[in-house]
Structures are given as structure tokens and as C-alpha cells.
């Protein structure tokens, strides 16, 4: 394996529910299928404090 762990933190301007809707969208699912054979991911959607 090349590289190592990577953490990405992002903020959706409309909140957690909108982020989940984006993740579950057909567009993102097609991207996941394309990316899948080339990456190993652990993915979490959480809420935080500002």
C-alpha cells in the first residue's frame, strides 16, 4: 500500500441530513463504484460543534 491514513473533514452548509442525502445520491454512488477497486475507505458522517 502506498501512503497511509488520510482524514478529510468537510462541512455541508445545510447540515448532516443534507450530507447524508448527498452521500446516498445516485451521482455519488456512481463515483463510489468507479473509485471502489482503487481505494480502501472508512467513511463517517458526524455532527460537530462550531
N, C-alpha and C positions, 0 to 999 in steps of 0.2 A: 504494500500500500504506500502510495506517495502522499506526503503531507501528514496532517494529523487532524485532531478535532477542530471544528470550526463552530463558533457561536455567532449567530446573527440575531440581533434584536431589532424589531421593527414596530412601528406604531401605526395602526389603521385609524384614520381620522374619525371614523364612525363607530369605533369600539369593537369589542370582542365578537359580538354576534355578526357584524359585517365581515370581520376577518374570517370567521368560520364559513360564512356563505361564499366568500371568495375562494377559500381553500377547497370547498366542495363543488365549485363551479365546473362545468364541462371543459372550459378552456384550461383551467389549472390541472384537471385530471388528465387531459391530453399531454400536457407538459410533463407531468409525473411519469406517464407511460414512456415518453421519449427519454427522460433522464434516468429512469429506473435501472437499466442494465449497466449504467456507468458510474453510479454513486451508491453510497450507503448512508442513509439518513435516519436520524432520530428527530422527530419534529414535535414541538409542543406549542400550543396556543394558551397563553395565560393572561391574566389581568394584573396590572401593577398600579402603583400609586404615582401620581405626578409630583 
